[in-house]
Amino acid sequence: MPRAAWLLALLALAAAPLGAQISPGPLARAHQSLEGPTKCGSCHGPSAEAMPRLCQNCHREVGWLVSARRGLHANPRAMAGRTCGSCHPDHAGREFDLIAWPSGSPERLDHREAGWPLEGGHREAACADCHTAAFRTGPAAVLSPRKTGGAGWTGLETTCVSCHRQDDPHANALGTDCARCHEVGDWSPAPGFDHGDSRYPLTGAHREVDCDQCHRASSLGIAPGPDGTRAARYRPLRFADCADCHADPHRGRLQGECSSCHVTRGFDVLDTRGFNHASTRFPLLGKHRSTGCEACHGRAMATPRPAFGRCATCHADVHGETTARGDSTSDCAACHREQGFRPATYTVAQHANTGFPLGGKHETVRCAACHVAGASPTTGDTIVPLRLAVAGCVTCHADPHAGQVADRRCDVCHADAGWSAIRPDSAAHAATALPLEGAHATISCARCHGPERPGLPALPSGASVAGTGGVVFRIPEVRCAACHGDPHPATTTAADCAACHGSASFRPAQLGVAEHATYGFALDGGHRAVPCVECHTGLAAPATATGAGWSLVGATSRPRIDLHAVRGTTCAACHDSPHGGQFAARPDGGACDACHVSATFAGTLRFDHDRGSAFPLAGAHASVACDRCHRTESTPDGPRTVYRPVPHRCEDCHATSSGGTR
């Protein structure tokens, strides 16, 4: 029936009273059970507003969709101004499909009005591809009067699994929210999936691995399908240990986790920070810490247990088997440590055990200064020899003395503290004509043997004679006068200075009492303690800068010390008489030694009153004190005892009987 015809029939039916109804035509096959005048009220109520309610009495799936606000019938905009009959007219014959699409056909329907826009690959799908009995699994399909199943427009769900459950490549292992990873355009790739959000984030080289290498691996034991392919497995997968996917290249020879050494950037990229090498028999120390694993173990740990008993196993012997013991069994650790081959740890104390102990300046000399690298005489390889042939100082040092002392060892005069630290051998010098004694032992060698000798004749110069050291060992000066000017010319009788002077110093002179007696004036009594200068007035000359009144031969000024210039040999030459001229009339002229001795002047130690005076002391006079007769008088020169003239008559001292005793 043309569309216009059934629309007119429907309008006439709605306007006429129910009792006067006459069917405008046969009902569609789905409604043929409602055929007959008595059943018109099943669909047509007393008013047009009653039809939707009556229709939903049979089509409960539509009522459920409207109440759930789902689908096209629940879209207010799409249903505005429409009734059930607007889209589902009837009485058009048994073959009428009861749907008058407002868009003209189902293919032209804007699917967004149904509440589910078609996107991606769904745009290309035909309506029949989705609206099939297999996909009508929702609650609306259960309520549909079509109990026999079949295609239909209601009962479809919007979840992916409602249609794609059978072709889920994950075999329901990843849940039902496919849109979490996939787009509706295509299953592959899955742009929404981030492996970092999984329990196994991909790092390093794992990012480059194809998904199938892990999820279709033969080790998973997935049985092939009818087409011979294996379905991917996503859960469950083992990944707690590297060995779940990777074969052990070490074949169980190493213990611990792979991550102790390996990182996901690649098997050849090793990170040993997590591996405790100290747990092995070879802890890594010093430079060994920064050595790459492959240097010892080879690539892929081809040598898991390399030999390490001796350093020479890995390191070449740069000493050409010239170690301290002179063999090839000496261990490098005796001199070197893991922190580096340089500097060596061989100590000065250890070097003392060799034939050349290190002392003084030798302690600060670099090892390489003596142990010079050179070619091995046997192999030609560069080596650093340790055992050196040392035949004295001249092995390393040139002779600075031009062979003058070739018959002597350098250490006789020089110490290893330095060339300038000279230690002259006094015993050896004593074998020469001038032993080093006294002040001579403190004079620097250069004062006599050097090129500059102040006040002395110059020595021959030049490397051929004095050598680069500028020292002449055999010098002509061996007597005192050769170096020192004589301050006593023509006044001494001794043949040599040593008769009066010692080598320690020129003053004081060492002339003794016994020697002085040979010069005509014996020193006895108080004279022993009198300084020489008190009598020898010539000794009062000032001392010079060269010391003790003596000067070197070349000095421009030499003070003269005349030993003959003395006060005299008599007492009066040195001592003033305290008696004035009281004894001048004596036959000896008042010689002091007539009464006094040289031990002391106090007292009259030699005077005999009986023989030396005109008044012998006899009787009671012998016990009278001297000052009872010899009284003291005052003089311009001071008090003086009067010895002459003194009264010697009795009455001069004793009164007469009438006057009493004085």
LINPEHU-V959885 format. One record per residue. N is the residue number from 1. PHI is phi in whole degrees, -180 to 180 (999 if undefined). OMEGA is omega as a letter, one per 30 degrees, with the letter a starting at -180 (* if undefined). D_LAST is the distance of its C-alpha to the last C-alpha in Angstrom with 1 decimal. Layout:
N,PHI,OMEGA,D_LAST / N,PHI,OMEGA,D_LAST
This chain:
1,999,l,210.3 / 2,-62,a,209.0 / 3,-62,a,205.8 / 4,-61,a,207.4 / 5,-67,a,210.2 / 6,-74,l,207.9 / 7,-68,l,205.7 / 8,-65,a,208.8 / 9,-65,a,209.9 / 10,-67,a,206.5 / 11,-69,l,206.5 / 12,-65,l,210.0 / 13,-63,a,209.1 / 14,-70,a,206.1 / 15,-87,a,208.2 / 16,-86,l,211.1 / 17,-63,a,211.2 / 18,-58,a,210.4 / 19,-68,a,213.9 / 20,-99,a,215.6 / 21,-69,l,213.6 / 22,-134,a,215.3 / 23,-57,l,213.2 / 24,-76,l,212.9 / 25,169,a,212.7 / 26,-67,l,211.7 / 27,-77,l,208.0 / 28,-63,a,205.8 / 29,-58,a,205.8 / 30,-68,a,202.4 / 31,-107,a,204.0 / 32,-64,l,207.5 / 33,-73,l,206.9 / 34,-102,a,206.8 / 35,-71,l,210.2 / 36,123,a,212.7 / 37,-64,a,213.1 / 38,-79,a,211.6 / 39,-111,a,208.3 / 40,-61,a,207.6 / 41,-67,l,205.2 / 42,-64,a,202.9 / 43,-116,a,201.7 / 44,-101,l,203.1 / 45,-91,a,202.0 / 46,-70,l,203.1 / 47,-147,a,201.0 / 48,-66,a,199.3 / 49,-70,a,195.9 / 50,-80,a,196.9 / 51,-63,a,197.5 / 52,-57,l,193.9 / 53,-67,a,193.4 / 54,-67,l,196.6 / 55,-64,a,195.8 / 56,-73,l,192.4 / 57,-64,l,194.2 / 58,-94,a,195.4 / 59,-93,a,192.8 / 60,-68,l,189.8 / 61,-63,l,187.6 / 62,-69,l,188.0 / 63,-60,a,187.0 / 64,-66,l,184.0 / 65,-64,a,182.9 / 66,-66,a,183.4 / 67,-68,l,181.3 / 68,-86,a,178.6 / 69,57,l,178.8 / 70,-127,l,179.4 / 71,81,a,182.0 / 72,-64,a,184.5 / 73,-68,l,186.0 / 74,-97,a,182.6 / 75,-88,a,182.0 / 76,-59,a,182.8 / 77,-68,a,183.1 / 78,-71,a,185.6 / 79,-95,a,187.6 / 80,-61,l,187.7 / 81,75,a,191.4 / 82,-116,l,192.7 / 83,-117,a,194.4 / 84,-62,a,195.3 / 85,-71,l,198.7 / 86,-63,a,197.3 / 87,-110,a,196.1 / 88,-126,l,198.1 / 89,-71,l,201.8 / 90,-135,a,204.5 / 91,63,l,208.3 / 92,-115,l,208.4 / 93,112,a,209.8 / 94,-66,a,208.7 / 95,-91,a,206.9 / 96,-68,a,204.8 / 97,-89,l,201.1 / 98,67,l,200.2 / 99,-127,l,197.4 / 100,-112,a,197.8 / 101,-67,l,194.6 / 102,-61,l,193.4 / 103,-84,l,192.0 / 104,101,l,195.4 / 105,-162,l,194.2 / 106,-64,a,191.3 / 107,-66,a,189.9 / 108,-95,l,189.5 / 109,-69,l,187.7 / 110,-76,a,184.2 / 111,-64,l,182.4 / 112,-64,l,179.5 / 113,-68,l,181.9 / 114,-85,l,182.0 / 115,90,a,178.2 / 116,-147,a,177.4 / 117,-67,l,177.4 / 118,-88,a,178.5 / 119,-131,l,175.7 / 120,57,a,175.0 / 121,-68,l,177.5 / 122,-67,l,179.2 / 123,-66,a,180.8 / 124,-88,a,182.8 / 125,-77,l,184.0 / 126,-78,a,187.5 / 127,-56,a,188.1 / 128,-68,l,189.8 / 129,-68,a,186.8 / 130,-107,a,184.8 / 131,-84,l,187.4 / 132,-116,a,188.5 / 133,-63,a,189.0 / 134,-65,a,186.0 / 135,-98,l,183.6 / 136,-85,a,185.0 / 137,-119,a,182.5 / 138,-81,l,181.2 / 139,-57,a,182.0 / 140,-64,a,184.7 / 141,-69,l,186.6 / 142,-68,a,186.7 / 143,-82,a,188.2 / 144,-67,l,190.7 / 145,-68,l,194.4 / 146,-82,a,194.7 / 147,-71,a,194.2 / 148,-81,a,195.6 / 149,78,a,192.8 / 150,123,a,193.2 / 151,-68,l,192.0 / 152,-174,a,190.9 / 153,-95,a,188.8 / 154,-113,l,186.7 / 155,95,l,184.5 / 156,-89,l,182.2 / 157,-105,a,178.4 / 158,-95,l,175.9 / 159,-77,a,173.5 / 160,-61,a,173.5 / 161,-71,l,174.2 / 162,-65,l,177.3 / 163,-115,a,179.0 / 164,-109,a,176.8 / 165,-61,a,175.9 / 166,-74,a,178.0 / 167,-105,l,176.5 / 168,-70,a,172.9 / 169,-69,a,171.1 / 170,-97,l,168.2 / 171,53,l,170.4 / 172,62,a,169.2 / 173,-85,a,165.6 / 174,-115,l,164.0 / 175,90,a,165.6 / 176,-108,a,168.3 / 177,-89,a,166.5 / 178,-64,a,167.6 / 179,-64,l,166.7 / 180,-65,a,163.1 / 181,-120,a,163.2 / 182,-103,l,166.6 / 183,-102,a,168.5 / 184,-72,a,172.2 / 185,-72,a,173.0 / 186,-164,l,172.3 / 187,-72,a,170.6 / 188,-124,f,168.6 / 189,-78,l,166.0 / 190,-108,a,164.3 / 191,-66,a,162.2 / 192,-84,a,161.0 / 193,-91,l,159.4 / 194,-124,a,155.7 / 195,-62,l,154.6 / 196,-67,l,151.1 / 197,-88,l,152.3 / 198,-87,l,153.5 / 199,-77,l,151.5 / 200,-136,l,151.1 / 201,-64,l,150.0 / 202,-87,l,150.7 / 203,-131,l,147.7 / 204,56,a,147.2 / 205,-68,l,150.1 / 206,-63,l,152.0 / 207,-67,a,152.9 / 208,-91,a,155.0 / 209,-77,l,156.9 / 210,-67,a,160.5 / 211,-54,a,161.3 / 212,-66,l,163.8 / 213,-64,l,161.2 / 214,-103,a,159.7 / 215,-92,l,162.6 / 216,-129,a,165.3 / 217,-63,a,163.2 / 218,-65,a,165.1 / 219,-67,l,162.2 / 220,-76,l,163.4 / 221,68,a,166.6 / 222,-79,l,168.9 / 223,-74,l,172.5 / 224,-69,l,174.5 / 225,-81,l,177.2 / 226,-57,a,180.9 / 227,-86,l,180.2 / 228,89,l,177.6 / 229,-96,l,174.6 / 230,-101,l,171.7 / 231,-73,l,170.9 / 232,-70,l,167.3 / 233,-114,a,165.1 / 234,-111,l,162.4 / 235,-146,f,161.6 / 236,-85,l,160.3 / 237,-130,l,158.3 / 238,-89,a,155.3 / 239,-150,a,152.4 / 240,-66,a,149.3 / 241,-131,l,148.4 / 242,-58,a,148.9 / 243,-66,l,150.7 / 244,-64,a,153.5 / 245,-120,a,154.7 / 246,-112,l,152.8 / 247,-72,a,152.9 / 248,-78,a,149.5 / 249,-71,a,148.8 / 250,-94,l,146.0 / 251,54,l,148.4 / 252,77,a,146.0 / 253,-79,l,143.1 / 254,-116,a,140.9 / 255,-99,l,140.1 / 256,99,a,139.6 / 257,-78,l,141.4 / 258,-62,a,142.7 / 259,-67,l,140.9 / 260,-64,a,137.6 / 261,-124,a,138.3 / 262,-98,l,141.5 / 263,-125,a,142.2 / 264,-74,l,145.7 / 265,-67,l,145.4 / 266,157,a,146.6 / 267,-65,a,146.0 / 268,-80,l,144.3 / 269,-96,a,141.8 / 270,-106,l,139.1 / 271,-131,a,136.4 / 272,-87,a,134.1 / 273,-62,a,131.7 / 274,-87,a,133.5 / 275,-95,a,133.4 / 276,-91,a,130.4 / 277,-68,l,130.0 / 278,-67,l,127.1 / 279,-77,l,129.6 / 280,-93,l,130.7 / 281,-82,a,129.0 / 282,-133,l,127.8 / 283,-62,l,125.8 / 284,-87,a,125.7 / 285,-129,l,122.2 / 286,55,a,120.9 / 287,-63,l,123.4 / 288,-63,l,126.1 / 289,-65,a,126.4 / 290,-93,l,127.8 / 291,-80,l,130.1 / 292,-64,a,133.7 / 293,-57,a,135.5 / 294,-66,l,138.1 / 295,-63,l,135.5 / 296,-106,a,135.1 / 297,-100,a,138.3 / 298,75,l,140.8 / 299,-67,l,143.3 / 300,57,l,144.7 / 301,55,a,142.2 / 302,-62,l,144.1 / 303,-120,a,141.1 / 304,-69,a,139.9 / 305,-127,a,137.5 / 306,-71,l,136.0 / 307,-70,a,133.7 / 308,-149,a,130.1 / 309,-64,a,128.1 / 310,-132,l,126.4 / 311,-59,a,125.5 / 312,-64,l,127.5 / 313,-62,a,130.6 / 314,-112,a,130.6 / 315,-111,l,128.0 / 316,-71,a,128.2 / 317,-83,a,125.3 / 318,-80,a,123.6 / 319,-102,l,121.3 / 320,56,l,124.0 / 321,57,l,122.9 / 322,-115,a,119.4 / 323,-69,a,117.6 / 324,-59,a,114.2 / 325,-91,l,115.9 / 326,75,l,118.2 / 327,-139,a,121.4 / 328,-96,a,123.9 / 329,-99,a,123.0 / 330,-66,a,119.8 / 331,-86,l,120.3 / 332,-60,a,119.6 / 333,-63,l,117.7 / 334,-67,a,114.8 / 335,-125,a,114.0 / 336,-119,l,116.2 / 337,-134,a,117.0 / 338,-68,a,119.9 / 339,-68,l,118.3 / 340,154,l,119.1 / 341,-69,l,118.7 / 342,-121,f,115.9 / 343,-76,l,113.0 / 344,-71,a,112.9 / 345,-98,l,110.8 / 346,-67,a,109.6 / 347,-92,l,105.8 / 348,-63,l,102.9 / 349,-64,l,102.1 / 350,-68,a,105.7 / 351,-64,l,105.5 / 352,-65,l,102.6 / 353,-81,l,105.1 / 354,-90,l,106.9 / 355,-81,a,105.9 / 356,-139,l,104.2 / 357,-63,l,101.5 / 358,-93,l,100.9 / 359,-143,l,97.3 / 360,56,a,95.6 / 361,-63,l,98.0 / 362,-64,l,100.9 / 363,-67,a,100.7 / 364,-98,a,101.7 / 365,-76,l,104.5 / 366,-64,a,108.0 / 367,-56,a,110.1 / 368,-68,l,112.8 / 369,-68,l,110.4 / 370,-102,a,110.5 / 371,-91,a,113.7 / 372,-84,l,116.0 / 373,-67,l,119.6 / 374,-160,a,122.1 / 375,-83,l,125.4 / 376,-68,a,125.8 / 377,-68,a,126.6 / 378,-100,a,129.3 / 379,-107,a,131.0 / 380,84,l,130.0 / 381,-71,l,129.0 / 382,-73,a,125.8 / 383,-133,l,123.1 / 384,-115,a,119.3 / 385,-69,l,118.0 / 386,-104,a,115.2 / 387,-92,a,114.4 / 388,-109,l,112.9 / 389,-87,a,112.1 / 390,-112,a,108.4 / 391,-114,l,107.0 / 392,94,a,103.5 / 393,-61,a,102.4 / 394,-66,l,104.6 / 395,-64,a,107.6 / 396,-114,a,106.9 / 397,-114,l,104.3 / 398,-74,a,104.6 / 399,-76,a,101.9 / 400,-83,a,99.6 / 401,-112,l,97.9 / 402,53,l,101.0 / 403,77,a,100.8 / 404,-64,a,97.2 / 405,-125,a,96.4 / 406,-63,a,99.8 / 407,-86,a,98.6 / 408,-122,l,96.2 / 409,-82,a,96.9 / 410,-62,a,96.2 / 411,-74,l,94.1 / 412,-65,a,91.5 / 413,-113,a,90.2 / 414,-105,l,92.1 / 415,-107,a,92.2 / 416,-75,l,95.3 / 417,-72,l,93.3 / 418,150,a,94.4 / 419,-62,a,94.3 / 420,-75,l,91.2 / 421,-84,a,89.3 / 422,-89,l,88.2 / 423,-125,a,86.5 / 424,-62,l,85.6 / 425,-87,a,85.4 / 426,-61,l,81.9 / 427,-65,l,83.1 / 428,-68,a,86.1 / 429,-69,l,83.9 / 430,-66,l,81.5 / 431,-75,l,84.5 / 432,-88,a,84.4 / 433,-77,a,82.0 / 434,-135,l,79.8 / 435,-65,l,78.8 / 436,-87,a,78.0 / 437,-133,l,74.3 / 438,56,a,71.6 / 439,-66,l,72.3 / 440,-63,a,75.6 / 441,-72,a,77.0 / 442,-100,a,76.6 / 443,-78,l,78.3 / 444,-66,a,81.9 / 445,-58,a,84.4 / 446,-67,l,85.8 / 447,-64,l,82.6 / 448,-110,a,83.5 / 449,-104,a,87.2 / 450,-85,a,88.5 / 451,-70,l,90.3 / 452,-109,a,87.5 / 453,-124,a,84.2 / 454,-56,l,81.8 / 455,81,a,80.0 / 456,-121,l,82.0 / 457,-63,a,85.2 / 458,-68,l,88.4 / 459,-94,l,90.4 / 460,-60,a,94.1 / 461,-113,l,96.1 / 462,107,a,99.5 / 463,-63,a,101.2 / 464,-71,a,102.3 / 465,-106,a,98.7 / 466,-89,a,96.5 / 467,77,l,99.2 / 468,-66,l,99.7 / 469,-78,l,96.2 / 470,66,a,94.7 / 471,-121,l,92.3 / 472,-108,a,91.8 / 473,-83,a,90.4 / 474,-97,a,89.8 / 475,-113,a,87.2 / 476,-81,a,85.6 / 477,-81,l,82.0 / 478,-132,l,80.1 / 479,-103,a,76.8 / 480,-58,a,73.9 / 481,-66,l,74.3 / 482,-71,a,78.0 / 483,-114,a,77.1 / 484,-112,l,73.5 / 485,-71,a,72.2 / 486,-85,a,69.3 / 487,-81,a,66.2 / 488,-117,a,64.5 / 489,-60,l,67.0 / 490,64,l,65.8 / 491,-119,a,62.3 / 492,-106,l,62.9 / 493,-111,a,63.5 / 494,-76,a,65.0 / 495,-80,a,68.8 / 496,-140,l,69.3 / 497,-60,a,67.7 / 498,-63,l,67.6 / 499,-67,a,64.8 / 500,-117,a,62.3 / 501,-117,l,64.4 / 502,-105,a,66.2 / 503,-78,a,69.6 / 504,-70,l,68.1 / 505,-165,a,66.3 / 506,-80,l,64.8 / 507,-121,f,61.4 / 508,-75,l,59.1 / 509,-68,a,59.7 / 510,-103,l,59.9 / 511,-69,a,58.1 / 512,-87,a,55.9 / 513,-62,a,52.6 / 514,-64,l,54.5 / 515,-66,a,56.8 / 516,-65,a,54.0 / 517,-64,a,52.5 / 518,-75,a,55.8 / 519,-96,l,55.0 / 520,90,l,52.0 / 521,-147,a,49.2 / 522,-72,l,48.6 / 523,-92,l,47.5 / 524,-137,l,44.7 / 525,59,a,41.8 / 526,-67,l,41.4 / 527,-66,a,44.1 / 528,-62,a,46.7 / 529,-95,a,46.3 / 530,-82,l,46.3 / 531,-59,a,49.7 / 532,-56,a,51.7 / 533,-65,l,51.9 / 534,-67,l,48.1 / 535,-104,a,48.6 / 536,-90,a,52.3 / 537,-65,l,52.6 / 538,-68,l,56.4 / 539,-74,a,56.8 / 540,-75,l,56.0 / 541,-63,a,59.7 / 542,-67,l,61.5 / 543,-75,l,63.9 / 544,-99,a,67.6 / 545,-65,a,70.4 / 546,-80,l,71.4 / 547,107,l,68.1 / 548,58,l,64.7 / 549,82,l,64.8 / 550,-107,l,68.0 / 551,-139,l,71.4 / 552,-73,a,75.0 / 553,-57,a,76.6 / 554,-85,a,78.7 / 555,-68,a,75.9 / 556,-79,a,75.7 / 557,-131,l,71.9 / 558,-128,a,69.6 / 559,-66,a,65.9 / 560,-89,l,64.2 / 561,-120,a,61.3 / 562,-87,a,59.6 / 563,-71,l,57.7 / 564,-79,l,56.3 / 565,-81,a,54.6 / 566,-126,l,51.1 / 567,-68,a,47.6 / 568,139,a,46.9 / 569,-108,l,45.8 / 570,-92,l,42.1 / 571,-63,a,39.2 / 572,-65,l,38.6 / 573,-68,a,42.3 / 574,-118,a,41.7 / 575,-115,l,37.9 / 576,-79,a,35.6 / 577,-78,l,32.3 / 578,-79,a,29.3 / 579,-103,a,27.2 / 580,64,l,29.1 / 581,-103,a,29.5 / 582,-63,a,26.2 / 583,-107,a,28.2 / 584,-65,a,31.3 / 585,-83,l,30.6 / 586,-68,l,30.7 / 587,-61,a,34.0 / 588,-87,l,35.2 / 589,73,a,34.4 / 590,86,l,32.0 / 591,-60,a,34.5 / 592,-63,a,33.6 / 593,-69,l,35.1 / 594,-70,a,32.7 / 595,-119,a,30.2 / 596,-109,l,32.3 / 597,-115,a,35.6 / 598,-73,a,38.5 / 599,-66,l,38.1 / 600,-162,l,35.2 / 601,-89,a,32.7 / 602,-69,l,29.8 / 603,89,l,27.3 / 604,-101,a,27.0 / 605,-75,a,29.8 / 606,-113,a,30.6 / 607,-74,l,27.3 / 608,-110,a,26.3 / 609,-65,a,22.8 / 610,-75,a,23.8 / 611,-101,a,26.9 / 612,-99,a,26.4 / 613,-133,l,23.2 / 614,-90,a,21.9 / 615,-136,l,18.9 / 616,-65,l,20.4 / 617,-91,a,18.6 / 618,-132,l,18.9 / 619,64,a,17.8 / 620,-66,l,15.0 / 621,-64,a,14.5 / 622,-67,a,17.9 / 623,-103,l,16.9 / 624,-80,l,13.9 / 625,-65,a,15.4 / 626,-58,a,16.4 / 627,-73,l,15.2 / 628,-74,l,11.4 / 629,-108,a,12.2 / 630,-98,a,15.6 / 631,-84,a,15.3 / 632,-94,l,18.6 / 633,-122,l,20.1 / 634,-92,l,23.4 / 635,-131,l,26.4 / 636,-57,l,30.0 / 637,-91,a,30.8 / 638,119,l,28.2 / 639,-65,a,24.7 / 640,-146,l,23.7 / 641,-80,a,21.0 / 642,-94,l,19.6 / 643,-103,l,20.2 / 644,-143,f,20.8 / 645,-78,l,19.5 / 646,-129,l,16.0 / 647,-58,a,13.7 / 648,-134,l,14.2 / 649,-85,a,13.1 / 650,-62,a,10.5 / 651,-70,l,9.2 / 652,-71,a,9.3 / 653,-116,a,6.5 / 654,-112,l,5.1 / 655,-79,l,5.2 / 656,-71,a,8.7 / 657,-66,l,10.2 / 658,-74,a,11.3 / 659,-99,a,8.2 / 660,81,a,6.4 / 661,-77,l,3.8 / 662,-74,*,0.0
